[in-house]
Amino acid sequence: RMLSVVRRSAVKARTQTINQLRSLLISAPDDLRERLWKTKPEECVAGCARLRKAKANVLYKTLAATLRLLAKRWLILSAELKEIDVTLDRLTSQSAKRLLNQFGVGPQTAATLIAVAGDNPERLRNEAALAALCGVSPLQTSSGKTIRHRLNRGGNRSANNALWTIAMVRMRSEPRTQSYVARRAAQGMSNKEIQRCLKRYIVRELYPLILADLSDAAAIT
């Protein structure tokens, strides 16, 4: 859980850094902006990090120095994220083996789900309880013969996002899920409604695996 918290913090800080850097480039002199503005963050940062101390006016020098500092901060945060991911990969391969064997579940999503479940053992009475904990208990809203589900804004948002990520991977690459999506779409469900149902089904699939992985981790410790 601690690593997941640190990772989210690093991702947020890195996003803020590149946004600040691009904001400065938008208002920078034309020659500097045309030279440094790149679509890919890595290329944009690399150019700013290589900026030399120019013999120009104070405003230009200050801008160049600020761009260099922001670029270096982005690189430091990227290196930190790589280190965190290596550690997460190692730890989840030991404590979330069953989860990692499921389609669309990666080290980061597995770590998030295990951490949220492990922090709330009293709320894992059954599959429905885990769904509520993750905020994926669709709330039914009916109108005449039409049955729809609206968003449940409760639950842990990190776990909810992890389930959303798994659902997106499966929608893109898993034939079973693609067939389900096509069938539901033909029934008139919107894409968001289908995603909510998918997240609920994923909880049903992963619930016993999470319990088993948590049990193994407890036995090791």
C-alpha positions as CSV (number, residue, x, y, z in Angstrom):
1,R,0.0,0.0,0.0
2,M,2.8,2.4,0.9
3,L,4.5,1.9,-2.5
4,S,1.1,2.5,-4.3
5,V,0.7,5.8,-2.4
6,V,4.2,6.9,-3.2
7,R,3.7,6.0,-6.9
8,R,0.5,8.0,-7.2
9,S,2.2,10.9,-5.6
10,A,5.1,10.7,-8.1
11,V,2.8,10.3,-11.1
12,K,0.9,13.4,-10.0
13,A,4.0,15.4,-9.4
14,R,5.5,14.4,-12.8
15,T,2.2,15.4,-14.6
16,Q,2.2,18.8,-12.8
17,T,5.9,19.3,-13.8
18,I,5.4,18.7,-17.5
19,N,2.3,20.9,-17.5
20,Q,4.2,23.7,-15.9
21,L,7.0,23.3,-18.4
22,R,4.6,23.4,-21.4
23,S,2.8,26.4,-19.9
24,L,6.1,28.3,-19.8
25,L,6.9,27.2,-23.4
26,I,3.6,28.5,-24.7
27,S,4.5,32.1,-23.6
28,A,8.2,31.7,-24.4
29,P,9.9,33.6,-27.3
30,D,9.1,32.1,-30.7
31,D,12.6,30.8,-31.4
32,L,12.7,29.0,-28.1
33,R,9.2,27.6,-28.3
34,E,9.7,26.3,-31.8
35,R,13.0,24.6,-30.9
36,L,11.8,23.0,-27.6
37,W,8.1,22.2,-28.1
38,K,7.6,18.5,-28.8
39,T,4.6,16.3,-28.6
40,K,6.3,13.6,-26.6
41,P,7.1,14.6,-23.0
42,E,10.4,12.8,-23.1
43,E,11.6,14.8,-26.2
44,C,10.4,18.1,-24.7
45,V,12.1,17.5,-21.4
46,A,15.3,16.3,-23.1
47,G,15.6,19.6,-25.1
48,C,14.9,21.7,-22.0
49,A,17.4,19.8,-19.9
50,R,20.1,20.6,-22.5
51,L,19.5,24.3,-22.4
52,R,22.7,26.2,-21.9
53,K,23.2,29.4,-19.9
54,A,22.7,32.0,-22.5
55,K,24.2,35.5,-22.7
56,A,20.9,37.2,-23.0
57,N,18.6,39.5,-21.0
58,V,17.6,38.6,-17.5
59,L,14.1,37.5,-18.5
60,Y,15.5,35.0,-21.0
61,K,18.1,33.7,-18.6
62,T,15.4,33.2,-15.9
63,L,13.1,31.3,-18.3
64,A,16.0,29.0,-19.5
65,A,17.0,28.3,-15.9
66,T,13.4,27.5,-14.9
67,L,12.9,25.2,-17.9
68,R,16.1,23.3,-17.0
69,L,15.0,22.9,-13.4
70,L,11.6,21.6,-14.4
71,A,13.2,19.2,-16.9
72,K,15.5,17.8,-14.3
73,R,12.7,17.4,-11.8
74,W,10.7,15.5,-14.5
75,L,13.7,13.2,-15.1
76,I,14.2,12.6,-11.4
77,L,10.5,11.7,-10.9
78,S,10.7,9.4,-13.9
79,A,13.7,7.6,-12.4
80,E,11.8,7.3,-9.1
81,L,8.8,5.8,-10.9
82,K,11.0,3.2,-12.6
83,E,12.5,2.2,-9.3
84,I,9.0,2.0,-7.7
85,D,7.7,-0.2,-10.6
86,V,10.6,-2.6,-10.3
87,T,9.9,-3.0,-6.6
88,L,6.2,-3.4,-7.2
89,D,6.8,-6.0,-9.9
90,R,8.9,-8.0,-7.4
91,L,6.5,-7.7,-4.5
92,T,3.3,-8.5,-6.5
93,S,5.0,-11.5,-8.2
94,Q,5.4,-12.9,-4.6
95,S,2.1,-11.8,-3.0
96,A,-0.4,-11.6,-5.9
97,K,0.4,-14.6,-8.1
98,R,-3.2,-15.5,-8.8
99,L,-4.3,-12.0,-9.6
100,L,-1.4,-11.5,-12.0
101,N,-2.5,-14.6,-13.9
102,Q,-5.7,-13.0,-14.9
103,F,-6.1,-11.2,-18.2
104,G,-5.6,-7.5,-18.0
105,V,-4.2,-7.5,-14.4
106,G,-0.8,-5.9,-14.1
107,P,1.5,-5.3,-11.2
108,Q,0.1,-1.8,-10.4
109,T,-3.6,-2.8,-10.6
110,A,-2.8,-6.0,-8.6
111,A,-0.9,-4.0,-5.9
112,T,-3.8,-1.5,-5.6
113,L,-6.5,-4.2,-5.2
114,I,-4.5,-6.3,-2.7
115,A,-3.7,-3.1,-0.7
116,V,-7.3,-1.9,-0.6
117,A,-8.6,-5.4,0.3
118,G,-5.8,-5.9,2.9
119,D,-6.5,-2.6,4.6
120,N,-10.2,-3.5,5.0
121,P,-10.4,-7.2,6.0
122,E,-13.6,-6.6,7.9
123,R,-15.3,-5.5,4.7
124,L,-14.5,-8.7,2.7
125,R,-17.4,-10.8,4.0
126,N,-18.5,-11.6,0.4
127,E,-18.1,-10.6,-3.2
128,A,-20.8,-7.9,-2.9
129,A,-19.0,-6.3,0.0
130,L,-15.8,-6.1,-2.1
131,A,-17.8,-4.5,-4.9
132,A,-19.2,-1.9,-2.5
133,L,-15.7,-1.3,-1.1
134,C,-14.4,-0.6,-4.7
135,G,-17.5,1.5,-5.6
136,V,-18.6,-0.8,-8.4
137,S,-22.1,-1.7,-7.1
138,P,-24.2,-0.3,-10.0
139,L,-27.2,1.6,-8.7
140,Q,-30.2,0.6,-10.8
141,T,-32.4,3.4,-12.3
142,S,-35.5,2.3,-14.2
143,S,-37.8,4.2,-16.4
144,G,-40.8,2.2,-17.7
145,K,-39.5,-0.9,-19.4
146,T,-35.9,0.5,-19.6
147,I,-33.5,-0.7,-16.9
148,R,-30.3,1.3,-16.5
149,H,-27.5,1.7,-14.0
150,R,-26.0,4.9,-12.8
151,L,-22.6,5.6,-11.3
152,N,-21.9,4.6,-7.7
153,R,-19.7,7.4,-6.4
154,G,-18.9,5.6,-3.1
155,G,-16.0,3.3,-2.4
156,N,-12.3,3.5,-2.8
157,R,-11.5,5.4,-6.0
158,S,-8.0,3.9,-6.5
159,A,-9.5,0.4,-6.5
160,N,-12.3,1.6,-8.8
161,N,-9.7,3.0,-11.2
162,A,-7.7,-0.3,-11.1
163,L,-10.9,-2.2,-12.1
164,W,-11.5,0.4,-14.9
165,T,-8.0,-0.2,-16.2
166,I,-8.5,-4.0,-16.3
167,A,-11.9,-3.5,-18.0
168,M,-10.3,-1.2,-20.7
169,V,-7.6,-3.8,-21.4
170,R,-10.1,-6.6,-21.8
171,M,-12.4,-4.5,-24.0
172,R,-9.5,-3.9,-26.3
173,S,-7.9,-7.3,-26.4
174,E,-10.1,-10.1,-24.9
175,P,-12.5,-11.8,-27.3
176,R,-14.8,-12.9,-24.4
177,T,-15.2,-9.4,-23.2
178,Q,-15.6,-8.0,-26.7
179,S,-18.5,-10.4,-27.3
180,Y,-20.1,-9.3,-24.1
181,V,-19.7,-5.6,-25.0
182,A,-21.2,-6.2,-28.4
183,R,-24.2,-8.1,-26.9
184,R,-24.9,-5.4,-24.3
185,A,-24.5,-2.6,-26.9
186,A,-27.1,-4.3,-29.1
187,Q,-29.4,-4.3,-26.1
188,G,-29.1,-0.5,-26.0
189,M,-26.7,0.0,-23.1
190,S,-24.3,2.9,-23.3
191,N,-20.5,2.4,-23.2
192,K,-20.3,3.8,-19.7
193,E,-23.1,1.5,-18.5
194,I,-21.3,-1.5,-20.0
195,Q,-18.1,-0.5,-18.3
196,R,-19.8,-0.3,-14.9
197,C,-21.2,-3.8,-15.4
198,L,-17.8,-5.1,-16.5
199,K,-16.2,-3.8,-13.4
200,R,-18.8,-5.6,-11.3
201,Y,-18.2,-8.9,-13.1
202,I,-14.4,-8.4,-12.7
203,V,-14.9,-8.1,-9.0
204,R,-16.9,-11.4,-9.0
205,E,-14.0,-13.1,-10.9
206,L,-11.2,-11.6,-8.7
207,Y,-12.8,-11.8,-5.3
208,P,-11.7,-15.4,-4.5
209,L,-8.3,-14.9,-5.9
210,I,-7.7,-11.8,-3.8
211,L,-8.7,-13.8,-0.7
212,A,-6.4,-16.6,-1.6
213,D,-3.5,-14.2,-2.3
214,L,-4.1,-12.4,1.0
215,S,-4.2,-15.7,2.8
216,D,-0.9,-16.8,1.3
217,A,0.7,-13.5,2.2
218,A,-0.5,-13.8,5.8
219,A,0.9,-17.3,6.0
220,I,4.3,-16.1,4.8
221,T,4.5,-13.2,7.3
